[in-house]
């Protein structure tokens, strides 16, 4: 099973993208895959909540 990431890490990564940093650079900075970052951003853009919890 893949490791889960902390909400703090998710928040920092999403905030950094919103500030204008490129997604690839953010994924490298926070040592996460670009796909993971995109998965976090998708629900955040739609409903304003990046959490996977319903």
Secondary structure, DSSP 8 states (H G I E B T S, - for coil): ------HHHHHHHHHHHHTT--HHHHHHHTT--HHHHHHHHHHHHHHS---S--
